[in-house]
Amino acid sequence: MQRWLSPGGGSGGDRESSDGAVALRGPQASRRRRNKVKAASFAYHRAESKEEAVSLLSEHGDDAKVLAGGQSLIPMMNLRLARPSRLIDIGHCPELAQLERVGGTLACGATVRHVRFERADAPELAACRALSDAARLIGHAPIRSRGTIGGSLAHGDSSSEWCLMMLVLDAVIQAESGRGVRRIPAHDFFQGFFTTALAEDELLSAIELPLTTVGSALAEHSRRRGDFAIVAAATRLVADQRLRVTTARIAMGGVASQPIRMPSAEDVLHGVDLTDRRSTMEAVSEAAHMCAASIQVSDDIHASSQYRRRLASTLVRQALSRSAQDWRTAGD
């Protein structure tokens, strides 16, 4: 389905374009043209299947945006920070809203909404408490009820809870186009300020996650609950049967143009015996200090560089402590 929409368009003077699109013009169009807090006119396509969405992107990818939950894109369009000439709505593609186990991974469709993770309402999410904890930190209830995990990842906000969690969980993002399917590791997906590895004609269709998130945690600080985080830290510790760390992941947001991993700090945690609380806390403190010392931050209207560094150290320490405790609890 395709229609041309103008801001606030409705009952007055609809017309059909040469390609069958319908232009909707409201009775107060001249007044709306002076209103700069409304989106510019755009064509709306409602995809009924993943295949149709991919086909539409192949045809219009250079001037189209994908609409999933719209919680980031629509405000940007209303402020005219984004002015796509076409929107491709994937919210009605049933295959993109599925959660299922595929082999040893959890395949999560792009339009699975935040609230599903928050409520953990699927059997596949029973062992993924960290995803539920992260979802609760996203915005407010109306945002969580409409926003989607795929839309958040494609937006690529450096302080996004999902972007950070995907880094520490070593997630793989599936990107589909007329050329086929690409599997992009999360550490290669985020490439700069609101920039990802997705090509213009590619649809983020699914995310591959581990079946369990034990040992994973997220900590963040914002001025008010629901605000974007000033600084955020996500961590994951993987341990063997003796509770010795075999893999460590630390990701930080709000300290660079994109969410970033902290590999040097991760190395400090390898081999740590999580049953030894003293040595664990020493390693956690050292890793937190390294994270704060290595980030390149400057003063802005939200926080000074010194404040951001202190937040980075505190939040990494909090998240790592929760990750370690998660393993000790699981081992009891």
Buried (B, 14 or more C-beta within 10 A) or exposed (E): EBBBBBBBBEEEEBEEEEEEBBBBBBEEBEEBEEEEEBBBBBBBBBBEBBEBBBBBBBBBBEEBBBBBBBBBBBEBBBEEEBEBBBBBBBBBBEBBBBBEEEEEBBBBBBBBBBBBBBBBEBEBBEBBBBBBBBBBBBBEEEBBBBBBBBBBBBBBBBBBBBBBBBBBBBBBBBBBBEEEEBEBBBBEBBEEEBEBBBEEBBBBBBBBBBEBBBBBBBBBBBEEEEBBBBBBBBBBBBBEEEBBBEBBBBBBBBBBEBBBBBEEBBEBBEEBBBBEEEEBBEBBBEBBBBBBEBBEBEEEEBBEBEBBBBBBBBBBBBBBBBBBBBBBEEEE
